[in-house]
């Protein structure tokens, strides 16, 4: 596939697993992926980060570092994929609403946080009324399909996320 030959085996494997996860679960609902290869998380952590992305709450466009990863995933899915890094400080959180046509994957590179998922037409509620709640840890990737809201909270240590936004089709 174009774009994959430069990734190296662990990242190529991640792209293959993630594209299968998205293609299989896209119409069914959210899904959680744990990479099969133990080298995947260290390889993801080696992707260059944008300068100035510190431990506080911040977000930064992916830049050239994760561009090859996004391009390879986009080639496999036939979608435009935009990468973004997000840093969450202890006590902070983030909410993503995939009610429009943009779906998202969230990979925890460092740290951990609570994740509450609900349908976009129903705001995530505190436990025990949330639709689906879990703890995302370093190495896990969450797929948030259209029509869902994802709320991240209970950040106890600096947490770094790699987000891949899956936009409209590139190929008809």
N, C-alpha and C positions, 0 to 999 in steps of 0.2 A: 504494500500500500504506500502511496506517496506520503512523505513526511515521517514514516516510521523507521526508516533505515538508520536515521541519526539518533534515535532515542536510546539505544542500548536495550538489552533484553528485559531488565526489570520494568522499565517504563513502557516498553512495547507490550509486555504482558498485562500491565495495568490498563492500557488503552483497550486491549482486546477484551479483558474482563468487564471493564466499565461500559464499553459499547454493547456488549451482550446484555448486561444488566439493564441499561436504558432501553434497548430495543425490546427486551422481553417484558419489562414492567411498565413501560411508558403509559399504556392505557389502563393498567390495573391498579396503580397506586404507588406510593413511596416504597423504596427498598433500601436495604443496607448492604454494603459490600465490604468484605474483608479480603484484601488481596491474597492470592494463593502463594505467591513467591515471598519468602522472608526478606529478600533484598529490595522489595518494592518501596517500603517506607523510607529506608535510608536513601534510596535513589530520589524519591520525591523531595526529601529534605535537602538534597544537594542542588535542587533547581535554584538558580540565582534569584534572590529577592530584590525588589526595588530598593534603591538607597533611601534611607530615612524611615523605613518601616520599623518602628521601635516596639517596645513591649506594651505601650498604651493603646487605647482604642484608636484604630486607624484603618484605612483601607487604601489600597494602591492598585493601579492597573497592573496587569501581569507583566507587561513589557516583553522584551525578547527572551527572557529566561524560560517561561512556560509556553512560549508561542508554538514551539514544535509539538509539545504535548497536545495543546488545543487544536492545532492543525491536523494532527494524526487522528484525534477523536472525531473532529469534524468530517474528515475524509471517510471514516468508517460509517458515520451516521448520516452523511449527506446534509449536514447542518452547519451553520456558522457557529463557532464556539469562541467565546471571549473569556480569557482567564482574568482573575482578580485575586489578590491576596487580601486577607482581612485579619487584623490583630485585635484580639479582645483582652482587655485588662481585667484583673480580678474584680468581681462585682458588676461588670458590664454585661451586656447582652446584645442581641441582634435579631431582627425579625425579617424574614423574606416571604413575600406574598407572590406566589406563582399563579395568580389568577388570570394574567394575560397569556400571551403565547410563548413566553420565555420560561423554560424549565431550568433547573440548576442542579449541579452536584456540589456537595460540600465535603472536602477531605480535611480531616484534622491532622495537621502535620506535627503539632506540638500541643500539649495540654489536654484538656477535656472540658466538656460542658454538658448540661442537660439539654435535651431537644424535645419539644412538644410539637407534634404535627396535628393539623386539623384540616378539614376542607376549608377553602378560602372564604366561603360564605358564612363560616362559623369561626369567630376569633378563638385562638388557643386559650383555653381556660386553665386556671390552676388545678393541680391534682385534687381529687381523683376524677375530674370531669373531662380531662383532655381526651382527645380521640386516641392518640398513641404517644406514649412518653418513653424516653430511653436516655441513657448516658452515652454520649459519643466520646470515644477515647482516641488517642493518637493511633493513626493507621486506618481508622474507619472512614468510609465514604458513604454519604447519604444522598440518594437521588430524590429530589423534590419535583414531582411532575406537575403539569398544569392543573390548576384547580385546588392547590393545597397551600397552606401557610405553615411555615417552619419558624418556631421561636426558640432561640438559643439563650440559655440563662445558666445560673449557678456556676459561673466561671470562678474557680478558686485560685488558679495560677495563670500566668500569661498563656494565651492560647492562640495559635496561628492556624489559619484556615486557608486552603486553596479552593477557590470557587471557580467552577466552569459553567458559564451561562450558555445554554443551548437555545439558539434563536432559530428563526425560520429556515426553511429548506434552501439549500444552495442549488441543488439539482432537482429539476421538476420530476 
